[in-house]
Each structure stands twice: as structure tokens, then as C-alpha cells.
Amino acid sequence: MSGYFILAILGLAFILTFQIAKASEYVSVLKGEEKSFKQNNRINAFLMIVFLVLGLAGAWWCNELFYNKTLLAQPAASDHGEKIDFMLILTIAVTGLVFLLTQILLFWFAYKYQFSERRTVYYFPHNNKLELIWTVVPAIFLTLLVGLGLFYWFKITGDAPKDAQIVEITGKQFNWMMRYPGKDNILGRKNYRLTDASNGNALGVDWEDGASHDDIEATEMHLVVGKSVQLVINAQDVIHDVGLVHFRLKMDAVPGIPTTLWFTPLYTTAQMKEITGNKEFVYEISCDQICGSGHYSMRGVIIVETQEEYDAWLASKKPQYLTVKEAATPTPAPADSTAAVSVLNASKPLAQLK
């Protein structure tokens, strides 16, 4: 029903516009074509200036109204994120300046050079110097941006510091699973053929590998503030994307092709609650690649804490290998009560039985 209503409104708008255009033609005929043209030309030129002023004022008002709801109002929560913010602000500053200059000139020229019988046409078909300027200057700026982007990209996806924390994150429809190495700081190998969630091996870890015996599995990502962390990213079914919006980072999670990135968290979750003034603040992991009907619900949580808090949390977790081993160990069956009573009675003197 709403579709028909929208079509009806569009139809009425078209009829109204058509009728206004016809009425304008009739007025032109009554006033005279030339007089009507000059009058409309002056009005349109004036409206160009009005549109320019109102448009710029509206853009500024929208910025004041919604800026605090954007990520730019919050500091980047990682060292690499600060560099990403720098490139973003640089891009906005330069393109914003160019936008302002070109739009102001566009509407001002429309007003200043409105039709006049006293003005002769000036033809300006070609200028090598002008074309060189507006080609070379943007090319230099874009090359600078691309160069910075490539430099930061290779740094983010390159080798992490040797003492970096390692966290494996695996995406599947529609949640994230984390794995942490134990004291050896080595993740045990995996084999997708071993994946068996019903038996506690949702990640397909090869328990024959001794390095996997102290690995910890969790549904939350715990990171240490001020300590570099390398993420080892996997997917089990379709392509997902690890979106770390507060850290200004993201990376595809591709089935069969592990990807990596590293960064250093700058603020704990508690500190970001104070910075944002939001007591409910949490660092989030989003899936930035449409991955199915439940894509909207694929949300993870990151907790950035101190080294002491992280160590305490890690100590409270049991390695997944032990959990699976304990679940697979059969519980001894209780002795038959009747047989136990018979044995007990047989050991007593006959007098006691009477």
C-alpha cells in the first residue's frame, strides 16, 4: 500500500511541476519573451548566491550537529589508527578546501556573469599553463596519499615486534572465535578436517601437536594496553572481514588463506569509557563483509586491559585440550548396590546378621 502512496505523490509532483512550467510560459507570452527572460535571469542569478550561502551554512550546521556522533570525535585507539586518522584529516582538509573554492567560484560566476547586453563574449578555448597546473598539482597530491597509504599498509601487515602478543580470530556464520597461545607463545597447528564443534574442537585444532595443549579458546578478545598484538585471521565458511572501527583497522578473513595485521592498543576499555563519557562503551569487532542472513548480528567484543588484569584472566582459563580430554574420559560406573550389600553381609558374623 505504501508503494502506491509513494507513486501517487510522485505523480502529483510531476503534474505540479508541469503546470508551473506551463504557467511560466503563459506569463512569458503576456509580458513579452525578452522582458520575461531578463527578469528570470536576474532572479536566478540572485538565487544562486542565496543557495551558496544557505548551502554552506547548512553544511556547517550539520557538522556541528553530528560531529560528536562520528569516530573523529574519539581518538584512534591504536598507534596505526592515529596514522590512518592523519591521512583522513589530510584528505578532508585538501579536498574540502578545493570544494569550497570551486563551489564559491561556481555560484559567484553564475551571479557576476549573468546575461547582459553590454557584455561581449570572451572565448577562452585553451591554455597550456592552466591545464598543466590542474593536472600536475592533483597528481602530486594523489601520489602522496597513495604513497602514505602503501607505507602504512605494508607496516600494518608486515612483521610484528618479536615480543608481540598473538591472538587468533576465526570467523564463521555468525560469530567470532578466539584462540590464545599458552606459555610457549606458539599456537598449535590446525587441520580443517578435524573440525568437530560437538566434541569441543570447533577450530579444528590438531591435538597431536604438543604446542596446542596449552592453547586457550574464548569468545572475547583480551588485549594488553601498550603491548603490540598480532592478529592471525581465519574464516571457516565464507569471506568475513574483521572490522576494528575504534582502532581504524580492518582485514578480510578468507577461508583457507590466513591473513595478519598488528597494532598496539593505546587505551584500556576503562580509559575509553572516561574519554567518551559513555559508561557502556566497549571495543567492538564487526564483520565488514556481507556474509549471509545473520551478518548484522556478527559482533565481537574486545577488552583492553593492563598486563596484570590480562594475566589474571588467562590464569583463570583452562586449556581447551584439557577440557576436551576430560570430556572424553569415561566416568567410572558406580558399583551395583545389591552386590555391594551382599559382599558386606558376607563379611559380617552370623550373629550380627540375626
C-alpha positions in Angstrom: 0.0 0.0 0.0 2.8 2.4 0.8 4.3 1.8 -2.6 1.1 3.0 -4.3 1.1 6.0 -2.0 4.6 7.0 -3.0 3.8 6.6 -6.7 0.8 8.8 -6.2 2.9 11.5 -4.5 5.5 11.3 -7.3 2.7 11.6 -9.9 1.2 14.7 -8.2 4.7 16.3 -8.0 5.2 15.7 -11.7 1.8 17.2 -12.6 2.5 20.2 -10.3 5.9 20.8 -11.9 4.4 20.5 -15.4 1.7 23.0 -14.6 4.1 25.5 -13.1 6.2 25.3 -16.3 3.2 25.9 -18.5 2.1 28.8 -16.3 5.6 30.3 -16.7 5.3 30.0 -20.5 2.0 31.8 -20.5 3.4 34.6 -18.3 6.3 35.0 -20.7 3.9 35.4 -23.6 1.9 38.0 -21.8 4.9 40.0 -20.6 7.0 39.5 -23.7 9.7 36.9 -24.2 12.6 39.3 -23.8 11.4 41.1 -20.7 10.5 37.8 -19.0 13.9 36.3 -19.9 15.8 39.3 -18.4 13.7 39.2 -15.2 14.1 35.4 -14.7 17.8 35.7 -15.4 18.2 38.3 -12.6 16.1 36.2 -10.2 18.1 33.0 -11.0 21.4 34.8 -10.5 20.3 36.1 -7.1 19.1 32.7 -6.1 22.5 31.2 -6.9 24.0 33.4 -4.2 21.3 32.6 -1.8 21.8 28.8 -2.5 25.5 29.2 -1.9 25.2 30.9 1.4 22.4 28.6 2.7 24.2 25.6 1.4 27.5 26.4 3.2 25.6 27.4 6.3 23.7 24.1 6.2 26.8 22.1 5.8 28.5 23.8 8.8 25.3 23.3 10.9 25.2 19.6 10.0 28.9 19.3 11.0 28.2 21.0 14.4 25.1 18.8 14.9 26.6 15.4 14.1 30.4 15.7 14.6 30.3 14.2 18.1 28.5 11.2 16.7 31.3 10.4 14.3 34.5 8.5 15.1 36.6 11.6 14.5 35.3 12.9 17.9 37.0 9.9 19.5 40.8 9.4 19.4 42.1 6.4 17.5 42.7 3.6 20.0 45.8 2.2 18.2 49.2 3.6 17.0 48.4 2.7 13.4 44.9 4.2 13.8 46.5 7.6 14.5 48.3 7.4 11.2 45.1 6.5 9.4 43.3 9.4 11.1 46.1 11.7 9.9 45.7 10.6 6.3 41.9 11.0 6.6 42.2 14.5 8.0 44.7 15.5 5.4 42.4 14.3 2.6 39.4 16.0 4.1 41.4 19.3 4.5 42.7 19.4 1.0 39.6 18.2 -0.8 37.4 20.4 1.5 39.5 23.5 0.6 39.2 22.7 -3.1 35.5 22.1 -2.7 34.9 25.4 -1.0 36.9 27.4 -3.6 35.3 25.7 -6.6 31.8 26.0 -5.3 32.1 29.6 -4.3 33.6 30.5 -7.7 30.9 28.5 -9.5 28.0 30.3 -7.9 29.7 33.6 -7.8 30.4 33.4 -11.5 26.8 32.5 -12.2 25.8 35.7 -10.4 28.5 38.0 -11.7 28.4 36.9 -15.3 24.7 36.8 -15.7 23.3 37.8 -19.1 24.0 41.4 -20.0 23.6 43.2 -23.4 26.6 45.4 -22.6 29.0 42.4 -22.2 30.7 40.8 -25.2 31.6 37.1 -25.2 35.2 36.3 -24.3 36.4 32.9 -25.8 38.9 31.0 -23.8 39.3 27.7 -25.6 42.8 26.6 -24.5 45.6 27.4 -22.0 48.6 25.0 -21.6 49.8 26.6 -18.3 46.4 26.3 -16.7 45.9 22.7 -17.8 49.4 21.8 -16.6 48.6 23.2 -13.2 45.3 21.5 -12.7 46.8 18.2 -13.9 50.2 18.2 -12.1 49.0 19.5 -8.7 46.3 16.9 -8.1 48.6 14.2 -9.4 51.3 15.2 -6.8 48.7 15.2 -4.0 47.2 11.8 -5.0 50.7 10.3 -5.4 51.5 11.5 -1.8 48.3 9.9 -0.5 48.9 6.6 -2.3 52.5 6.5 -1.1 51.5 7.1 2.5 48.7 4.6 2.2 51.1 1.9 0.8 53.7 2.7 3.5 51.2 2.3 6.3 49.6 -0.8 4.7 52.9 -2.6 4.5 53.7 -1.7 8.1 50.4 -2.9 9.4 50.5 -6.2 7.5 54.3 -6.6 8.0 56.2 -8.4 10.7 55.1 -7.6 14.2 57.6 -6.9 17.0 59.1 -10.1 18.4 57.5 -9.7 21.8 54.0 -9.1 20.4 51.0 -10.8 21.8 49.5 -13.3 19.4 45.7 -13.8 19.1 44.0 -15.9 16.5 40.5 -14.9 15.5 38.3 -17.1 13.3 35.0 -16.0 11.8 32.1 -18.3 10.9 28.4 -17.6 10.3 27.7 -15.7 12.5 30.2 -15.3 15.4 33.9 -14.9 16.2 36.1 -17.4 18.0 39.4 -16.5 19.6 42.5 -18.6 20.5 45.5 -17.7 22.6 48.8 -19.5 22.9 49.9 -20.6 26.3 53.3 -20.0 28.0 55.2 -21.2 24.9 53.6 -18.3 22.9 53.0 -20.7 20.0 49.6 -21.6 18.5 49.2 -25.3 17.8 48.6 -26.3 14.2 45.1 -26.8 12.8 43.5 -29.1 10.2 40.1 -28.2 8.9 39.3 -32.0 8.7 39.4 -32.2 12.5 36.8 -29.5 13.0 34.1 -31.0 15.3 32.2 -28.5 17.4 30.1 -31.2 19.1 33.3 -32.7 20.6 34.8 -29.4 21.7 37.1 -28.8 18.7 35.2 -26.0 16.9 38.5 -24.7 15.5 39.9 -27.9 14.1 43.0 -27.9 16.3 45.4 -30.9 15.9 45.7 -32.3 19.4 48.7 -34.4 18.3 50.7 -31.2 18.2 52.1 -30.6 21.7 52.1 -26.8 21.1 48.3 -26.9 21.2 48.0 -28.4 24.6 48.2 -25.0 26.4 46.1 -23.0 23.9 43.2 -21.1 25.4 39.9 -20.6 23.5 37.4 -17.8 24.2 34.6 -15.8 22.7 36.1 -12.4 23.7 39.4 -10.8 22.6 41.6 -9.7 25.5 44.4 -7.3 24.7 47.1 -5.7 26.8 47.3 -1.9 26.6 50.6 -0.6 25.3 51.7 -4.0 24.0 51.8 -4.9 20.3 49.4 -7.6 19.2 49.4 -9.7 16.0 46.1 -11.0 14.8 46.0 -14.2 12.9 42.8 -14.1 11.0 40.8 -17.1 9.6 37.4 -18.0 8.3 35.6 -21.3 8.3 32.9 -20.9 5.7 32.6 -17.7 3.6 34.6 -14.5 3.4 34.2 -12.3 6.5 36.0 -9.2 7.5 37.5 -8.3 10.9 36.4 -4.7 11.4 38.2 -2.9 14.3 36.5 0.5 13.9 37.9 2.1 17.1 41.4 1.0 16.1 40.8 2.3 12.5 41.8 -1.1 11.1 40.2 -4.0 9.1 41.3 -7.1 7.4 39.5 -9.8 5.3 39.0 -13.2 6.8 39.3 -15.7 3.9 38.7 -19.4 4.1 41.9 -21.4 3.7 44.1 -18.2 3.5 45.2 -16.8 6.9 45.8 -13.1 7.0 47.5 -11.0 9.6 47.8 -7.5 10.9 49.3 -6.0 14.0 48.9 -2.9 16.1 49.4 -1.5 19.6 46.3 -0.6 21.8 46.7 2.8 23.3 43.8 3.0 25.8 42.2 0.4 28.1 38.4 -0.1 27.9 38.1 1.8 31.2 40.1 4.7 29.9 37.9 4.9 26.7 34.8 5.0 28.9 36.2 8.1 30.5 37.3 9.7 27.2 33.9 9.1 25.5 31.8 9.8 28.6 30.0 6.5 27.9 29.9 4.1 30.8 28.6 1.4 28.4 31.5 1.8 25.9 33.0 -1.4 24.6 35.5 -2.0 21.8 33.7 -3.9 19.1 34.6 -6.3 16.3 32.3 -6.1 13.3 32.0 -8.1 10.2 32.6 -5.6 7.4 31.8 -8.1 4.6 28.2 -9.2 3.9 28.3 -12.9 4.8 24.7 -14.1 4.9 21.3 -13.5 6.5 22.8 -13.2 10.0 25.5 -10.7 9.0 24.0 -7.9 11.1 24.5 -10.0 14.3 28.1 -10.9 13.8 29.5 -8.8 16.6 32.5 -9.5 18.9 33.9 -7.7 21.9 37.5 -6.6 22.7 38.6 -6.0 26.2 41.8 -3.9 26.5 43.3 -4.2 30.0 46.5 -3.9 31.9 49.1 -6.7 31.9 48.1 -7.8 35.5 44.4 -8.0 34.5 45.2 -10.0 31.4 47.5 -12.4 33.3 44.7 -13.0 35.9 42.2 -13.6 33.2 44.5 -16.0 31.3 45.2 -17.9 34.5 41.5 -18.4 35.1 41.1 -20.2 31.8 41.6 -23.9 31.2 43.4 -25.0 28.1 40.9 -26.4 25.5 43.0 -29.6 25.2 42.3 -30.4 28.9 38.6 -29.6 28.5 38.3 -32.0 25.6 40.4 -34.7 27.2 38.3 -34.6 30.4 35.1 -34.7 28.4 36.4 -37.8 26.5 37.5 -39.7 29.7 34.7 -42.1 30.7 33.4 -41.6 34.3 33.7 -44.9 36.3 30.3 -46.5 36.7 29.1 -46.7 40.3 29.2 -50.2 41.9 25.9 -52.2 41.9 24.2 -51.5 45.2 22.8 -55.0 45.6 26.2 -56.6 45.0 27.8 -54.3 47.5 25.2 -55.2 50.2 25.8 -58.9 49.6 29.6 -58.5 49.9 29.1 -56.5 53.1 26.7 -59.0 54.6 29.0 -61.9 53.7 31.8 -60.3 55.7 29.7 -60.0 58.9 29.4 -62.7 61.6 26.2 -64.7 61.6 25.1 -63.3 65.0 25.2 -59.8 63.7 23.0 -60.7 60.7 20.3 -62.2 63.0 
